[in-house]
Amino acid sequence: MRQTTPQLRGNYIGKLYTLMGEFPTLFRDRICMECSWSLPTFYRKTRFSETLPAPLSNAEVEKIQDVMTEMLESMEEENKAYFKQHRKPVMVTR
């Protein structure tokens, strides 16, 4: 029997795990698109140095913040939708 991905099975934790796993790649691709960077430029700008500040302009910092905020809000909406889809009805007894 062939296994399906968590997203296709409809498994709540599987969907969240997949969503979280895809986030770094989606974030990277979105930043590259919004800032008109190549992948090497993205990785060069993410390199950490204790002695040198990040080579980002104020406009780039603002754009990155906007993208991050938008993506986190979108992820929260997807989580809410997954939760509603998978929550079992609660029976109220009196």
Phi, psi and omega in degrees: 000135182275134178275147177254163178289159178304325182297322181281332180286335182085023181275123185303306182293327177296319178296316180295319180298316178296315179301314180292324180292329180279343187303311182301319180291318178297319179298311180302312182296321180293318178297316178300319180292311185293325183262001182056047179254153169274169177299317177300322178296316178304309183292327176295319181285340179272350180299129184272138174219131180284339184261336181246139176289158177300136182281060182242139174280166177299322179296320178294319179299316179295318180295318178297317178298316179299315180296314181299314179299313180298317182291322178293320177296319178296318179296321178297319178296318178296320178299316179298319179295317178298318181299312179299322182291329188253351181287131178279146178296144179263129179271127179260124178247147179240000000 
